[in-house]
Amino acid sequence: MGRNQQAKYHERNKKTEKTGFIRLISGKWRGKKLPVKNKEGLRPTTDRTKETLFNWLMHDIRDSNCLDCFSGSGSLAFEALSRFANKALLLERDKQVATQLKENLTILKADNGIILETDSIDYLQKKANQQFDIVFVDPPFNKGLITPCCQALEQNNYLMPQAIIYIEMEIQLTDIDLPTNWQLLKEKKTGQVSYQLYQRKI
């Protein structure tokens, strides 16, 4: 392959890396589209599900501190920031995806979002140095990540006393082991996805 052909090949690959986008539904960035990397396991929450979730959070999202445990596209954290959350911490293990998240924060000119390139479970196994009002738990499917994530959130002091936790999972998953002081507030199923809203009680 000649140099010109190689350049065209790499340019073509670069163009195909960004194959999708997320759309912010409401708030200060309503209608804004942000690019998303095409990565295995990256599954942005659908607009329909996201609209239901943020209707549930309508009275809680403003001025809240949010944690997005498996950020991926950043769809949930960016929507929270658009709806005037105080700040959001996004955890993402994949370097390219984390870089895209940082670029999208720059596009939005959002200085109240922080991206940490880290393994979420490893991070949550350490004692928290801050607590959160709202936590999003939307991991890649079929990886067994929900139970260790939720147990670590509770055990390592990441949650405010009345924190709200959103969980999105594959519909066939029924044996998750959640902290006993989490109370189910809302639950819905759409297609192959089940999603639930919990509140921490002390």
TISE-461099 format. One record per atom (N, C-alpha, C): residue number from 1; atom name; x, y, z. Coordinates in Angstrom, 1 decimal, always signed. Example, Ala and Ser with C-alpha at 12.3 -4.5 7.8 and 13.67 -1.06 7.14 Angstrom:
   num   atome     east    north       up
     1       N    +13.2     -5.7     +7.8
     1      CA    +12.3     -4.5     +7.8
     1       C    +13.2     -3.3     +7.8
     2       N    +12.8     -2.2     +7.1
     2      CA    +13.7     -1.1     +7.1
     2       C    +12.9     +0.0     +7.9
***
This chain:
   num   atome     east    north       up
     1       N     +0.8     -1.2     +0.0
     1      CA     +0.0     +0.0     +0.0
     1       C     +0.9     +1.2     +0.0
     2       N     +0.7     +2.1     -1.0
     2      CA     +1.4     +3.4     -1.1
     2       C     +1.1     +4.3     +0.0
     3       N     +1.9     +5.4     +0.1
     3      CA     +1.7     +6.3     +1.2
     3       C     +0.4     +7.0     +1.1
     4       N     +0.0     +7.4     -0.1
     4      CA     -1.3     +8.1     -0.3
     4       C     -2.4     +7.2     +0.1
     5       N     -2.3     +5.9     -0.3
     5      CA     -3.4     +4.9     +0.0
     5       C     -3.5     +4.7     +1.5
     6       N     -2.3     +4.6     +2.2
     6      CA     -2.3     +4.5     +3.6
     6       C     -3.0     +5.7     +4.3
     7       N     -2.7     +6.9     +3.8
     7      CA     -3.2     +8.1     +4.4
     7       C     -4.8     +8.1     +4.2
     8       N     -5.2     +7.6     +3.0
     8      CA     -6.7     +7.6     +2.8
     8       C     -7.3     +6.5     +3.7
     9       N     -6.6     +5.4     +3.9
     9      CA     -7.1     +4.3     +4.7
     9       C     -7.3     +4.8     +6.1
    10       N     -6.3     +5.4     +6.7
    10      CA     -6.3     +5.9     +8.1
    10       C     -7.4     +7.0     +8.2
    11       N     -7.5     +7.8     +7.2
    11      CA     -8.5     +8.9     +7.3
    11       C     -9.9     +8.3     +7.3
    12       N    -10.1     +7.3     +6.4
    12      CA    -11.4     +6.6     +6.3
    12       C    -11.7     +5.9     +7.7
    13       N    -10.7     +5.3     +8.3
    13      CA    -10.9     +4.7     +9.6
    13       C    -11.3     +5.7    +10.7
    14       N    -10.6     +6.8    +10.6
    14      CA    -10.9     +7.9    +11.6
    14       C    -12.3     +8.4    +11.5
    15       N    -12.8     +8.4    +10.2
    15      CA    -14.2     +8.9    +10.0
    15       C    -15.2     +7.9    +10.5
    16       N    -14.9     +6.6    +10.4
    16      CA    -15.8     +5.6    +10.8
    16       C    -15.8     +5.3    +12.3
    17       N    -14.8     +5.9    +13.0
    17      CA    -14.8     +5.7    +14.5
    17       C    -16.0     +6.3    +15.1
    18       N    -16.4     +7.5    +14.7
    18      CA    -17.6     +8.1    +15.3
    18       C    -18.8     +7.8    +14.4
    19       N    -19.5     +6.8    +14.9
    19      CA    -20.6     +6.3    +14.1
    19       C    -22.0     +6.6    +14.6
    20       N    -22.0     +7.2    +15.8
    20      CA    -23.3     +7.6    +16.4
    20       C    -23.3     +8.9    +17.1
    21       N    -24.4     +9.1    +17.8
    21      CA    -24.5    +10.3    +18.6
    21       C    -25.6    +10.1    +19.6
    22       N    -25.5    +11.0    +20.7
    22      CA    -26.6    +11.0    +21.6
    22       C    -27.2    +12.4    +21.5
    23       N    -28.4    +12.5    +21.9
    23      CA    -29.1    +13.8    +21.8
    23       C    -29.6    +14.2    +23.3
    24       N    -29.3    +15.4    +23.6
    24      CA    -29.8    +15.9    +24.9
    24       C    -31.2    +16.3    +24.8
    25       N    -32.1    +15.8    +25.7
    25      CA    -33.5    +16.0    +25.5
    25       C    -34.1    +17.3    +26.0
    26       N    -33.5    +17.8    +27.1
    26      CA    -34.1    +19.0    +27.7
    26       C    -33.0    +19.8    +28.5
    27       N    -33.4    +20.9    +28.9
    27      CA    -32.5    +21.8    +29.7
    27       C    -31.8    +22.8    +28.8
    28       N    -30.6    +23.2    +29.3
    28      CA    -29.9    +24.3    +28.7
    28       C    -29.3    +23.9    +27.3
    29       N    -29.1    +22.6    +27.2
    29      CA    -28.5    +22.1    +25.9
    29       C    -29.5    +21.3    +25.1
    30       N    -30.8    +21.6    +25.3
    30      CA    -31.8    +20.8    +24.6
    30       C    -31.6    +20.7    +23.1
    31       N    -31.7    +19.5    +22.6
    31      CA    -31.5    +19.2    +21.2
    31       C    -30.1    +19.0    +20.7
    32       N    -29.2    +19.3    +21.6
    32      CA    -27.7    +19.2    +21.2
    32       C    -27.4    +17.8    +21.0
    33       N    -26.6    +17.5    +19.9
    33      CA    -26.1    +16.2    +19.6
    33       C    -24.6    +16.1    +19.8
    34       N    -24.2    +15.0    +20.4
    34      CA    -22.8    +14.8    +20.7
    34       C    -22.4    +13.5    +20.2
    35       N    -21.2    +13.4    +19.6
    35      CA    -20.7    +12.2    +19.0
    35       C    -20.3    +11.1    +20.0
    36       N    -20.5     +9.8    +19.6
    36      CA    -20.3     +8.7    +20.4
    36       C    -19.4     +7.7    +19.7
    37       N    -18.4     +7.2    +20.4
    37      CA    -17.5     +6.1    +19.8
    37       C    -18.3     +4.8    +19.6
    38       N    -18.0     +4.1    +18.6
    38      CA    -18.5     +2.8    +18.3
    38       C    -17.7     +1.8    +19.0
    39       N    -18.1     +1.4    +20.2
    39      CA    -17.3     +0.4    +21.0
    39       C    -18.2     -0.7    +21.4
    40       N    -17.6     -1.9    +21.5
    40      CA    -18.3     -3.1    +22.0
    40       C    -18.8     -2.8    +23.4
    41       N    -20.1     -3.1    +23.7
    41      CA    -20.6     -3.0    +25.1
    41       C    -21.1     -1.6    +25.4
    42       N    -20.8     -0.6    +24.5
    42      CA    -21.3     +0.8    +24.7
    42       C    -22.7     +0.8    +24.2
    43       N    -23.7     +1.1    +25.0
    43      CA    -25.1     +1.0    +24.7
    43       C    -25.8     +2.2    +25.3
    44       N    -25.8     +3.3    +24.6
    44      CA    -26.4     +4.5    +25.1
    44       C    -27.9     +4.3    +25.5
    45       N    -28.3     +4.8    +26.6
    45      CA    -29.7     +4.7    +27.0
    45       C    -30.6     +5.4    +26.0
    46       N    -31.7     +4.7    +25.6
    46      CA    -32.5     +5.3    +24.5
    46       C    -33.2     +6.6    +25.0
    47       N    -33.6     +7.4    +24.0
    47      CA    -34.2     +8.6    +24.4
    47       C    -35.5     +8.4    +25.1
    48       N    -36.2     +7.3    +24.8
    48      CA    -37.5     +7.0    +25.5
    48       C    -37.3     +6.7    +26.9
    49       N    -36.3     +5.8    +27.2
    49      CA    -36.0     +5.4    +28.5
    49       C    -35.4     +6.6    +29.3
    50       N    -34.6     +7.4    +28.7
    50      CA    -34.0     +8.6    +29.3
    50       C    -35.1     +9.6    +29.7
    51       N    -36.0     +9.8    +28.8
    51      CA    -37.1    +10.7    +29.1
    51       C    -37.9    +10.2    +30.3
    52       N    -38.2     +8.9    +30.4
    52      CA    -38.9     +8.4    +31.6
    52       C    -38.1     +8.6    +32.9
    53       N    -36.8     +8.3    +32.8
    53      CA    -35.9     +8.5    +34.0
    53       C    -35.9     +9.9    +34.5
    54       N    -35.7    +10.9    +33.6
    54      CA    -35.6    +12.2    +34.0
    54       C    -37.0    +12.8    +34.4
    55       N    -38.1    +12.2    +33.9
    55      CA    -39.4    +12.6    +34.5
    55       C    -39.4    +12.1    +36.0
    56       N    -38.9    +10.9    +36.2
    56      CA    -38.8    +10.4    +37.6
    56       C    -38.0    +11.4    +38.5
    57       N    -36.9    +11.9    +37.9
    57      CA    -36.0    +12.7    +38.7
    57       C    -36.3    +14.2    +38.7
    58       N    -37.4    +14.5    +38.1
    58      CA    -37.8    +15.9    +37.9
    58       C    -37.6    +16.9    +39.1
    59       N    -37.9    +16.4    +40.2
    59      CA    -37.8    +17.3    +41.4
    59       C    -36.5    +17.1    +42.2
    60       N    -35.6    +16.3    +41.7
    60      CA    -34.4    +16.0    +42.4
    60       C    -33.1    +16.4    +41.7
    61       N    -33.2    +16.6    +40.4
    61      CA    -32.0    +16.7    +39.6
    61       C    -31.3    +18.1    +39.7
    62       N    -32.1    +19.1    +39.8
    62      CA    -31.4    +20.5    +39.9
    62       C    -30.6    +20.6    +41.2
    63       N    -29.4    +21.1    +41.0
    63      CA    -28.4    +21.3    +42.1
    63       C    -27.9    +20.0    +42.7
    64       N    -28.1    +18.9    +42.1
    64      CA    -27.7    +17.6    +42.7
    64       C    -26.2    +17.3    +42.3
    65       N    -25.5    +16.5    +43.1
    65      CA    -24.2    +16.0    +42.7
    65       C    -24.4    +14.6    +42.2
    66       N    -24.0    +14.3    +41.0
    66      CA    -24.3    +13.0    +40.3
    66       C    -23.0    +12.2    +40.1
    67       N    -23.1    +10.9    +40.1
    67      CA    -22.1    +10.0    +39.8
    67       C    -22.6     +9.0    +38.7
    68       N    -21.9     +9.0    +37.6
    68      CA    -22.2     +8.1    +36.5
    68       C    -21.1     +7.0    +36.5
    69       N    -21.5     +5.8    +37.0
    69      CA    -20.6     +4.7    +37.3
    69       C    -19.9     +4.1    +36.1
    70       N    -20.7     +4.0    +35.0
    70      CA    -20.2     +3.3    +33.8
    70       C    -20.6     +4.3    +32.7
    71       N    -19.8     +5.3    +32.4
    71      CA    -20.3     +6.5    +31.7
    71       C    -20.6     +6.1    +30.2
    72       N    -19.7     +5.4    +29.5
    72      CA    -19.9     +5.1    +28.1
    72       C    -20.1     +6.3    +27.3
    73       N    -21.3     +6.5    +26.8
    73      CA    -21.6     +7.7    +25.9
    73       C    -21.7     +9.0    +26.7
    74       N    -21.9     +8.8    +28.0
    74      CA    -22.1    +10.0    +28.9
    74       C    -23.5    +10.6    +28.8
    75       N    -24.4     +9.8    +28.2
    75      CA    -25.8    +10.3    +27.9
    75       C    -26.5    +10.7    +29.2
    76       N    -26.4     +9.9    +30.3
    76      CA    -27.1    +10.2    +31.5
    76       C    -26.5    +11.4    +32.3
    77       N    -25.2    +11.4    +32.4
    77      CA    -24.5    +12.5    +33.1
    77       C    -24.7    +13.8    +32.3
    78       N    -24.6    +13.8    +31.0
    78      CA    -24.7    +15.1    +30.3
    78       C    -26.2    +15.6    +30.3
    79       N    -27.1    +14.7    +30.3
    79      CA    -28.5    +15.1    +30.5
    79       C    -28.7    +15.7    +31.9
    80       N    -28.1    +15.1    +32.9
    80      CA    -28.2    +15.7    +34.2
    80       C    -27.7    +17.1    +34.3
    81       N    -26.5    +17.3    +33.7
    81      CA    -25.9    +18.6    +33.7
    81       C    -26.7    +19.6    +32.9
    82       N    -27.3    +19.1    +31.8
    82      CA    -28.2    +20.0    +31.0
    82       C    -29.4    +20.5    +31.8
    83       N    -29.8    +19.6    +32.7
    83      CA    -31.0    +20.0    +33.6
    83       C    -30.5    +20.6    +34.9
    84       N    -29.4    +21.2    +34.9
    84      CA    -28.9    +22.0    +36.0
    84       C    -28.5    +21.2    +37.3
    85       N    -28.0    +20.0    +37.1
    85      CA    -27.3    +19.3    +38.2
    85       C    -26.1    +20.2    +38.5
    86       N    -25.7    +20.2    +39.8
    86      CA    -24.5    +21.0    +40.2
    86       C    -23.2    +20.5    +39.6
    87       N    -23.0    +19.2    +39.7
    87      CA    -21.8    +18.6    +39.0
    87       C    -22.0    +17.1    +38.8
    88       N    -21.2    +16.6    +37.9
    88      CA    -21.2    +15.1    +37.6
    88       C    -19.8    +14.6    +37.5
    89       N    -19.6    +13.4    +38.1
    89      CA    -18.4    +12.7    +38.0
    89       C    -18.7    +11.5    +37.1
    90       N    -17.9    +11.3    +36.1
    90      CA    -18.1    +10.2    +35.1
    90       C    -16.9     +9.3    +35.2
    91       N    -17.2     +8.0    +35.4
    91      CA    -16.2     +7.0    +35.4
    91       C    -16.2     +6.2    +34.1
    92       N    -15.1     +6.0    +33.5
    92      CA    -15.0     +5.3    +32.2
    92       C    -13.6     +4.6    +32.1
    93       N    -13.6     +3.3    +31.8
    93      CA    -12.4     +2.6    +31.7
    93       C    -11.7     +2.7    +30.4
    94       N    -12.4     +2.8    +29.3
    94      CA    -11.9     +2.8    +27.9
    94       C    -11.2     +4.1    +27.6
    95       N    -10.0     +4.1    +27.2
    95      CA     -9.3     +5.4    +27.0
    95       C     -9.9     +6.2    +25.9
    96       N    -10.2     +5.6    +24.8
    96      CA    -10.8     +6.3    +23.6
    96       C    -12.2     +6.9    +24.0
    97       N    -13.0     +6.1    +24.7
    97      CA    -14.3     +6.6    +25.1
    97       C    -14.1     +7.8    +26.1
    98       N    -13.2     +7.6    +27.1
    98      CA    -13.0     +8.7    +28.0
    98       C    -12.5    +10.0    +27.3
    99       N    -11.7     +9.9    +26.3
    99      CA    -11.2    +11.0    +25.5
    99       C    -12.4    +11.7    +24.8
   100       N    -13.3    +10.9    +24.3
   100      CA    -14.5    +11.4    +23.6
   100       C    -15.4    +12.2    +24.6
   101       N    -15.5    +11.6    +25.8
   101      CA    -16.3    +12.3    +26.8
   101       C    -15.7    +13.7    +27.2
   102       N    -14.4    +13.7    +27.3
   102      CA    -13.7    +15.0    +27.6
   102       C    -14.0    +16.0    +26.4
   103       N    -13.9    +15.5    +25.2
   103      CA    -14.1    +16.4    +24.1
   103       C    -15.6    +16.9    +24.1
   104       N    -16.5    +16.0    +24.5
   104      CA    -17.9    +16.5    +24.5
   104       C    -18.1    +17.5    +25.6
   105       N    -17.5    +17.3    +26.7
   105      CA    -17.6    +18.4    +27.8
   105       C    -17.0    +19.7    +27.3
   106       N    -16.0    +19.7    +26.5
   106      CA    -15.4    +20.9    +25.9
   106       C    -16.4    +21.5    +24.9
   107       N    -17.1    +20.7    +24.1
   107      CA    -18.1    +21.2    +23.2
   107       C    -19.2    +21.9    +23.9
   108       N    -19.6    +21.3    +25.1
   108      CA    -20.7    +21.9    +25.9
   108       C    -20.2    +23.1    +26.7
   109       N    -18.9    +23.3    +26.8
   109      CA    -18.3    +24.3    +27.7
   109       C    -18.7    +24.1    +29.1
   110       N    -18.7    +22.8    +29.5
   110      CA    -19.2    +22.4    +30.9
   110       C    -18.0    +22.2    +31.7
   111       N    -17.8    +23.1    +32.7
   111      CA    -16.7    +22.9    +33.7
   111       C    -17.1    +22.2    +35.0
   112       N    -18.3    +21.7    +35.0
   112      CA    -18.8    +21.0    +36.2
   112       C    -19.0    +19.5    +36.0
   113       N    -18.3    +19.1    +34.9
   113      CA    -18.2    +17.6    +34.7
   113       C    -16.8    +17.2    +34.8
   114       N    -16.6    +16.0    +35.4
   114      CA    -15.2    +15.5    +35.6
   114       C    -15.2    +14.1    +35.1
   115       N    -14.2    +13.8    +34.2
   115      CA    -14.1    +12.5    +33.6
   115       C    -12.9    +11.8    +34.3
   116       N    -13.1    +10.6    +34.9
   116      CA    -12.0     +9.8    +35.4
   116       C    -11.8     +8.6    +34.6
   117       N    -10.7     +8.4    +34.0
   117      CA    -10.4     +7.2    +33.2
   117       C     -9.9     +6.1    +34.2
   118       N    -10.8     +5.2    +34.6
   118      CA    -10.6     +4.2    +35.6
   118       C    -11.5     +3.1    +35.5
   119       N    -11.2     +2.0    +36.1
   119      CA    -12.1     +0.8    +36.2
   119       C    -13.1     +1.2    +37.4
   120       N    -14.3     +1.2    +37.1
   120      CA    -15.3     +1.6    +38.0
   120       C    -15.3     +0.8    +39.3
   121       N    -15.3     -0.5    +39.2
   121      CA    -15.3     -1.3    +40.4
   121       C    -14.1     -1.1    +41.3
   122       N    -12.9     -1.0    +40.7
   122      CA    -11.7     -0.7    +41.4
   122       C    -11.8     +0.7    +42.1
   123       N    -12.3     +1.6    +41.4
   123      CA    -12.5     +3.0    +42.0
   123       C    -13.4     +3.0    +43.2
   124       N    -14.6     +2.3    +43.1
   124      CA    -15.6     +2.3    +44.1
   124       C    -15.2     +1.4    +45.3
   125       N    -14.2     +0.6    +45.1
   125      CA    -13.7     -0.2    +46.3
   125       C    -13.0     +0.6    +47.3
   126       N    -12.6     +1.8    +46.9
   126      CA    -11.9     +2.7    +47.8
   126       C    -12.9     +3.6    +48.6
   127       N    -12.5     +4.0    +49.8
   127      CA    -13.4     +4.9    +50.5
   127       C    -13.6     +6.2    +49.8
   128       N    -14.8     +6.6    +49.8
   128      CA    -15.2     +7.8    +49.1
   128       C    -14.6     +9.1    +49.7
   129       N    -14.3    +10.1    +48.9
   129      CA    -13.9    +11.4    +49.4
   129       C    -15.0    +12.4    +49.1
   130       N    -16.1    +12.0    +48.5
   130      CA    -17.2    +12.8    +48.3
   130       C    -18.5    +11.9    +48.2
   131       N    -19.6    +12.5    +48.5
   131      CA    -20.9    +11.8    +48.4
   131       C    -21.8    +12.4    +47.4
   132       N    -22.7    +11.5    +46.9
   132      CA    -23.5    +11.9    +45.7
   132       C    -25.0    +11.8    +46.1
   133       N    -25.8    +12.7    +45.4
   133      CA    -27.2    +12.7    +45.6
   133       C    -27.9    +11.7    +44.6
   134       N    -27.4    +11.6    +43.4
   134      CA    -27.9    +10.8    +42.4
   134       C    -26.8     +9.9    +41.7
   135       N    -27.1     +8.6    +41.6
   135      CA    -26.0     +7.7    +41.0
   135       C    -26.7     +7.0    +39.9
   136       N    -26.0     +6.9    +38.8
   136      CA    -26.4     +6.1    +37.6
   136       C    -25.6     +4.9    +37.5
   137       N    -26.3     +3.7    +37.5
   137      CA    -25.6     +2.4    +37.4
   137       C    -26.1     +1.8    +36.1
   138       N    -25.4     +1.9    +35.0
   138      CA    -25.8     +1.4    +33.7
   138       C    -24.6     +0.7    +33.0
   139       N    -24.2     -0.4    +33.5
   139      CA    -23.0     -1.1    +33.0
   139       C    -23.2     -1.8    +31.7
   140       N    -22.2     -2.3    +31.1
   140      CA    -22.3     -3.2    +29.9
   140       C    -23.1     -4.4    +30.4
   141       N    -23.9     -4.9    +29.5
   141      CA    -24.7     -6.1    +29.9
   141       C    -23.9     -7.4    +30.0
   142       N    -24.4     -8.3    +30.8
   142      CA    -23.8     -9.7    +30.9
   142       C    -22.4     -9.7    +31.4
   143       N    -22.1     -8.7    +32.3
   143      CA    -20.7     -8.7    +32.9
   143       C    -20.7     -8.9    +34.4
   144       N    -21.9     -9.0    +35.0
   144      CA    -22.0     -9.2    +36.4
   144       C    -21.5     -8.0    +37.2
   145       N    -21.7     -6.8    +36.8
   145      CA    -21.2     -5.6    +37.4
   145       C    -22.1     -4.9    +38.4
   146       N    -23.4     -5.2    +38.3
   146      CA    -24.3     -4.4    +39.1
   146       C    -24.2     -4.7    +40.6
   147       N    -24.2     -5.9    +41.0
   147      CA    -24.1     -6.2    +42.4
   147       C    -22.8     -5.7    +43.1
   148       N    -21.6     -5.9    +42.5
   148      CA    -20.4     -5.4    +43.2
   148       C    -20.4     -3.8    +43.2
   149       N    -20.9     -3.2    +42.1
   149      CA    -21.0     -1.8    +42.1
   149       C    -21.9     -1.2    +43.2
   150       N    -23.1     -1.8    +43.3
   150      CA    -24.0     -1.3    +44.3
   150       C    -23.6     -1.5    +45.7
   151       N    -23.0     -2.7    +45.9
   151      CA    -22.5     -3.0    +47.3
   151       C    -21.4     -2.0    +47.6
   152       N    -20.5     -1.7    +46.7
   152      CA    -19.4     -0.8    +47.0
   152       C    -19.9     +0.6    +47.2
   153       N    -20.9     +1.0    +46.5
   153      CA    -21.4     +2.4    +46.7
   153       C    -21.9     +2.5    +48.1
   154       N    -22.6     +1.5    +48.6
   154      CA    -23.1     +1.6    +50.0
   154       C    -22.0     +1.4    +51.0
   155       N    -21.2     +0.4    +50.8
   155      CA    -20.2     +0.1    +51.9
   155       C    -19.1     +1.2    +52.0
   156       N    -18.8     +1.9    +50.9
   156      CA    -17.7     +2.8    +50.9
   156       C    -18.1     +4.3    +51.0
   157       N    -19.3     +4.5    +51.3
   157      CA    -19.8     +5.8    +51.7
   157       C    -19.9     +6.8    +50.5
   158       N    -20.3     +6.3    +49.4
   158      CA    -20.5     +7.2    +48.2
   158       C    -21.9     +7.9    +48.2
   159       N    -22.8     +7.5    +49.0
   159      CA    -24.2     +7.9    +48.9
   159       C    -24.6     +8.9    +50.1
   160       N    -25.3     +9.9    +49.7
   160      CA    -25.9    +10.8    +50.7
   160       C    -27.0    +10.0    +51.3
   161       N    -27.5    +10.4    +52.5
   161      CA    -28.5     +9.6    +53.3
   161       C    -29.7     +9.3    +52.5
   162       N    -30.2    +10.2    +51.7
   162      CA    -31.4     +9.9    +50.9
   162       C    -31.1     +9.8    +49.4
   163       N    -29.9     +9.3    +49.1
   163      CA    -29.5     +9.3    +47.7
   163       C    -30.5     +8.5    +46.8
   164       N    -30.5     +8.8    +45.5
   164      CA    -31.3     +8.1    +44.6
   164       C    -30.4     +7.4    +43.6
   165       N    -30.7     +6.1    +43.4
   165      CA    -29.9     +5.3    +42.5
   165       C    -30.7     +4.7    +41.3
   166       N    -30.2     +5.0    +40.1
   166      CA    -30.9     +4.4    +38.9
   166       C    -30.1     +3.2    +38.4
   167       N    -30.8     +2.1    +38.2
   167      CA    -30.1     +0.9    +37.6
   167       C    -30.8     +0.5    +36.3
   168       N    -29.9     +0.3    +35.3
   168      CA    -30.4     -0.2    +34.0
   168       C    -29.7     -1.5    +33.7
   169       N    -30.5     -2.5    +33.3
   169      CA    -29.9     -3.9    +33.2
   169       C    -30.7     -4.7    +32.1
   170       N    -30.1     -5.8    +31.7
   170      CA    -30.8     -6.7    +30.8
   170       C    -32.0     -7.3    +31.5
   171       N    -33.1     -7.5    +30.7
   171      CA    -34.4     -7.9    +31.3
   171       C    -34.3     -9.2    +32.0
   172       N    -33.5    -10.1    +31.5
   172      CA    -33.4    -11.5    +32.1
   172       C    -32.6    -11.5    +33.4
   173       N    -32.0    -10.4    +33.8
   173      CA    -31.2    -10.4    +35.0
   173       C    -32.1    -10.2    +36.2
   174       N    -32.2    -11.2    +37.1
   174      CA    -33.2    -11.1    +38.2
   174       C    -32.5    -11.4    +39.5
   175       N    -31.3    -11.7    +39.6
   175      CA    -30.6    -12.1    +40.8
   175       C    -29.6    -11.2    +41.4
   176       N    -29.8     -9.9    +41.2
   176      CA    -28.9     -8.9    +41.7
   176       C    -29.1     -8.8    +43.2
   177       N    -28.0     -8.5    +43.9
   177      CA    -28.0     -8.5    +45.4
   177       C    -27.7     -7.0    +45.8
   178       N    -28.8     -6.3    +46.1
   178      CA    -28.7     -4.9    +46.4
   178       C    -28.7     -4.7    +47.9
   179       N    -28.1     -3.6    +48.4
   179      CA    -28.2     -3.3    +49.8
   179       C    -29.6     -3.3    +50.4
   180       N    -29.8     -3.8    +51.5
   180      CA    -31.2     -4.0    +52.1
   180       C    -31.8     -2.6    +52.4
   181       N    -31.1     -1.6    +52.6
   181      CA    -31.7     -0.3    +52.9
   181       C    -32.0     +0.6    +51.7
   182       N    -32.0     -0.1    +50.5
   182      CA    -32.4     +0.6    +49.3
   182       C    -33.9     +0.3    +49.0
   183       N    -34.7     +1.3    +48.9
   183      CA    -36.1     +1.1    +48.6
   183       C    -36.5     +1.3    +47.2
   184       N    -37.2     +0.4    +46.5
   184      CA    -37.6     +0.5    +45.1
   184       C    -38.7     +1.6    +45.0
   185       N    -38.4     +2.6    +44.2
   185      CA    -39.4     +3.7    +44.0
   185       C    -40.2     +3.5    +42.7
   186       N    -39.5     +3.1    +41.6
   186      CA    -40.1     +3.0    +40.3
   186       C    -39.4     +1.9    +39.5
   187       N    -40.2     +1.3    +38.6
   187      CA    -39.6     +0.2    +37.8
   187       C    -40.4     +0.2    +36.5
   188       N    -39.6     -0.1    +35.4
   188      CA    -40.3     -0.2    +34.1
   188       C    -39.4     -1.1    +33.2
   189       N    -40.1     -1.7    +32.2
   189      CA    -39.4     -2.6    +31.3
   189       C    -39.7     -2.1    +29.8
   190       N    -38.7     -2.0    +29.0
   190      CA    -38.9     -1.6    +27.6
   190       C    -38.0     -2.5    +26.7
   191       N    -38.7     -3.3    +25.9
   191      CA    -37.9     -4.2    +25.0
   191       C    -37.1     -5.2    +25.9
   192       N    -35.8     -5.2    +25.7
   192      CA    -34.9     -6.1    +26.4
   192       C    -34.3     -5.5    +27.6
   193       N    -34.8     -4.3    +28.0
   193      CA    -34.1     -3.6    +29.1
   193       C    -35.1     -3.4    +30.3
   194       N    -34.6     -3.6    +31.5
   194      CA    -35.3     -3.3    +32.7
   194       C    -34.6     -2.1    +33.4
   195       N    -35.4     -1.2    +33.9
   195      CA    -34.7     -0.1    +34.6
   195       C    -35.5     +0.3    +35.9
   196       N    -34.8     +0.6    +36.9
   196      CA    -35.4     +0.8    +38.3
   196       C    -34.8     +2.0    +39.0
   197       N    -35.6     +2.6    +39.8
   197      CA    -35.1     +3.7    +40.6
   197       C    -35.3     +3.4    +42.1
   198       N    -34.2     +3.5    +42.8
   198      CA    -34.2     +3.2    +44.3
   198       C    -33.8     +4.5    +45.1
   199       N    -34.2     +4.5    +46.3
   199      CA    -33.8     +5.5    +47.3
   199       C    -33.2     +4.9    +48.5
   200       N    -32.1     +5.4    +48.9
   200      CA    -31.4     +4.9    +50.1
   200       C    -32.1     +5.4    +51.3
   201       N    -32.3     +4.5    +52.2
   201      CA    -32.9     +4.8    +53.5
   201       C    -31.9     +4.5    +54.6
   202       N    -31.9     +5.4    +55.7
   202      CA    -31.0     +5.1    +56.8
   202       C    -31.8     +5.1    +58.1
***
